[in-house]
Amino acid sequence: MDQEAKSLADLVVQELRTRILDGRLRLGESLSENTVAADLGISKTPVREALLRLKMDRLVDVLPQRGSYVFQLSAEEVGMVSELREVLEIAAAAAAMQRNRQELANRLGIIVKEMRKAHAVSDKVAYATLDGRLHQAIIDLCSNTYIVDAYGPVGFRVQALRARLSDEETLNRRSLLDHCEMLRLVEAGQTAALQQLIRTHIRQTAQSSLEMLANNLLIESERGPDAGAAPDAKPPARKVAAGSGR
């Protein structure tokens, strides 16, 4: 692949990842190379490369003879993702508190302030994005590259699930209270209490995801017997050009 195609592939990865994470692309939705290429105003080559890279991030499933789809999770997989998330975030919280507590408090303080603003104006997309940034801050400040690397794929999936839950005002209100309390505990240096709150928070999120899954509200699958021919739900057209990533 030449440099121009590689650069375009980078932009397609960023664009599709953003659309998956903020909920514009449904879980299980078909991703036709032709449709994505036409939507973004580029050739199929960088789209094909981008889909393979998103597969490595576990955000896209590439099925032989059937096509590419936004990932989807079974109830069992939601449980497994949440279990791994709990292990990693609790370990990261302890390490971040020990090594970078003041920076963690500063960063969470900024994010929580923005979360309050987003919640006050019911900007659910912004709120879900900030929610992801807060948890990522805990991971980033643990100063353990193995934890950071392990969290990458699960973090993307959690962020995508979080965006689907953000339509529930009750969940957002409870989430905001949890995050405000996390900030207070970080500022107070209460590591054990912070870890317990993170554990409870993650388990509540998992339960909410399972409830939505049970009610067929989380995943809208197009993977029937004729999934390969299923029409794509096309988001608003946007031409990709150098420097246009979000």
N, C-alpha and C positions, 0 to 999 in steps of 0.2 A: 504493500500500500504506500503511495507517494505521500509527501508531507502535507499537501493540501487536503487529501482525503482523510489523513489522520487527524488533522485539525478539525475538519468538519465532523468526524466521528466523535471527537471530544465534545463538540457543541451539541450533537444529537444526544449523547449520553446525558449531558447536563439537563437538556430540555425534557427528555422523556423521564428521567429520574425525578425532576421537579413535578411533572404532571402526575406521576404515580404517587409521590409522597404527599402532594397537596389534595389528592382525591379527584382531580379532573379526569384521570383514567381509572376506570373501575377495576377492582380485583377480578381477574379472570377474563378481562376484555381482550379481544383479538388485536394483534399488532401486525397488520399487513405491511410488508416492506414497501409495496407500491403506494399504499395510502399514506404512510408516514413520509415517504420521500416527496410525494406530491404536496402534502400539507406543509412541509418545511421548505419546499422549493429547491431540492437537491436531488442527486442521483441515488440509486439504491445501494451503491457500494459502501458509503459511510454509514448508512442505516443498518446494513447487515452487520458491519463491524460493531456498531453501537449495541445492537441487540445481543450479540455474543458477550460483550463486556458486561451488560446488565444481567445476563444469565450468571456470570461469575459473582455478581453482587447478590444473586438470588432474588432479584426483583422481576426477572422475566423467566418464563419457562419456554424452552424451545422444544417442540414435540415433533419428531420425525413424521413426514408426510401430512402433517396437520397445521403447522405454522407456529408462530410465536404468540405468547399470551402474557399479560400481566400476571404475576404470581397470585396464587390463592392458597389459603391454609385451611386444613381440616380442624376440627375441634381438638384432636390429639396434637396437631402441630402447634396450635395456639398455646397449648399447655407446655409443650417442650420449649418453644421460643421464650415464654415467660419464665420458665425455670432457669434457662441459661442467662437471661437478662438479670434475674435476681442474683445469681451467683456473681456475675461480673460487676453489677452496679454496687452491690454491698461491699465487695472487695475494693473497688475503686474509691468508694466513699471513705473507707478507713485510710487508704493510702493518701488520698488527697487531703484529708484532715491532718494527717501527720506531716506531710511534705509541703503543702501549699494552701494552708487554711485561709490566710488573709486574701490571697488571690481568688480563692474559691468564693469567699464571702463577697468580695468586690464584684466578681462576675455574676454571681447569682443575684446580687442586689440590683444590678442593671437590668438583668433579664426579667426579674419579678416585677420591677417597675413597669417595663414594657408590657408584660402580661396583664397587669392591672388595667392599663390603658386599652389594650385589645379587647379584654373582657367587658369593659365599660361600654364600648361602642359595638359590641357583638360582632367583632371581626374574627370569625372562627378560623379562617385560614391562617391569619397572622398568629392567633393564639396557639394553634396546633404547631406551627413552625417554632415559636418561642419555647413551647413545651419540650420539643425535641432538642433545642439548643441548650436548655437547662440541664437535661440529663447528659448530653454530650459533654458539657463543661465538667461535670463530675468525672467522666471517663478521661477527658483530656488532661485534667490536672492531677491524675493519679501518678503520673510520671512512670508508667509501666507500659512499655511498647507492646508487650504481649497481650495485656488486657485491651489496649486500644485496638490492636489488630483483630483480636477475637470478637470485639464488639461491633466492628464495622458492618458485616452482613446482617446481624440480628438488629442492629440499630436502625438500618434502613427499613426493615420489615415492621419494626415497632412504630416507626414514624408513619408508615403507610396506614397501619391499623389505627393509630391515634387520629389521623385526619378523618377517618370514617366515624369515629366516636365524637368528633367535635361538634356535630349537629345537636347533641344532647346537652341542653343548658344545665341540667342538674349535674351532669358529669363534669362539665367545665367549672361550675361553681365549687364542687368538691375538690377538683384538681387544683384550683387556684389556692384554696385554703391549705392543701397539702404542701404546695410549693412555698407559700409564705412561711409555713412552719419549718420547712427544710432550711430556709434562709436563717430563721431565728436560731435553729439548732447549730448551724455552722458558725454563726457569730458567737454563740455561747460556748463553742468548743465541746458540744455534747455528742461525741461520735457514736456511742452505743444507741442513743435515742434516735439519731439520724438514720442509722442502719435499720432499725426497727420500722421507722416510718417509711423508708424506701421499700422495705419488704411488703408492708401492708399496701402501699400505693400500687406497687406492681401487681400484686394479687387482685386488687380491686379492678385494675385495668383489664387483667386477663378475664375476670368474671364478666365484666361488661362486654368484652369482645365475644365471649362464648354465648351470652344472652342474645346479642345481635345476630350472631351466626345461626343460632337456633330459630330465630324469627326471620331468617332469610333476608336480613337487612344489611349484612356486611359484604356479601359476595354476590355479584350478578354475573354468573358464568355463561359464557357463550360456547362452551366446549361440549356440545352435543355430537351425535354421529356425523353431522355435516359441519362441524366447527370450522374446518378449513375454508369453507365458502361463506361463513357468516359475515355480514356486513360490519364494518367498523363504525363505532360511534365516534365521529370525527370532531375534535375540539376546534375552536376558532383557528383559522389559518394563520400561520406565522412563518415568514421566510427567515431561514437561518443565515446569518452572515457573520464574518469574523468579528468577535467582540460583542456579540449579541446575547451571550449567555446571561442567565439571571444570577 
